């Protein structure tokens, strides 16, 4: 079991709304986008002028053209998580990072972030694309607590828009940028615990979602969407089965923020009422590995005692989930 | 539909399109309730309800292509995933002399017969239709599943069958379509008649 002491998020300020995408003349309008994917806005580290002029044809130039660096995004998310955990940065003794589009192939994103945050600790990446957060926490929860330090920082920074070809309407409408940071402990108790985790892959689908080095995002749309629905339904069904009979509490669902229609299809199949479905894809788009955790972060201070079933699906193909319980009365 | 001069036909076409899509999606995800409004239709600017046209339906963010054919007596829809580049289908009237008590059995039998004829006409002599648990499947004679989707439907006096596959090459001299090597059953189509 892992204790979750705090989680934070950051979204850049620049908005890509549907009107902007319509103005790119790529065969979409606001109605088209909302009907199909249910997304209204996304955030980007790049300027809208840059996107309009270049369509981001050269992804290697995108980082230089960005107004916010990935380390700055991470710094903001980490500050939020530390504040909620009531900890100083010096308490962090391990850093794990992941995500879909690191700024550099080497060094590890975790080492770059640790250096930027002035953290002297073991730092390495656990990468499973959009399912990274599930992979990271599952990996940690499988380890013997005695080999882990008291506090571990888990960061996912996604400057996803830098990998998007803004001449391709299929991906241009989907993605946004975000960063999340979570502080977990294998032994120091808190009110919020990861009580169950799961992670798996099907490497035969490795070609279905790709970002080549220096290239653009591409996916085999219908296969991936239906795969995401199928795996999410299976994962949430698994968590329900594992915890069936436990004292009743409000149960929330957070899915991979791929698109709202996929999430609605999942809710329809699992009979999840609208008020128990937490999502931010409508206003922030698909933020890759930062998507699901950013939803949890946005609700961190308002959730009462509850269970949150989080399901994440990504390239690989990979999928994983977390059942997170919050109990204000009993921190153990 | 509200503004159409022929709302019944519109309804039949849209219903058939959404039902065919629902059947296709259910093959991938397992069954669930058919909720038509979850299937978002995208008509092209010049879409015609009159005889033949294509449209796109979105479900859960996935795109499904639909081909619609309408006559004075029936409307027929075939739904396929992008990448399926060969589809053959047929609609046939069930013989009217069938005793009403045997209607259901006869409908199924007629649809299977139609599907078998389609397979044979497309040069798939070694592929047979098997029905396991109510779901039609195309298998080779040795019962090995093949990457060819098959779907049956019936409505009123008509039955229909459709087969779809990913085409790797076509040998005109032999009139033979070659199946893609992948035996994945994702490569399917679904049919609906209204």
Interface residues (C-beta under 8 A of the other chain):
Chain A: X32 X35 X36 X37 X221 X222 X223 X225 X226 X228 X229 X230 X233 X258 X259 X261 X262 X264 X265 X266 X268 X269
Chain B: X25 X28 X29 X30 X32 X33 X35 X38 X40 X42 X58 X59 X60 X61 X62 X63 X64 X81 X82 X186
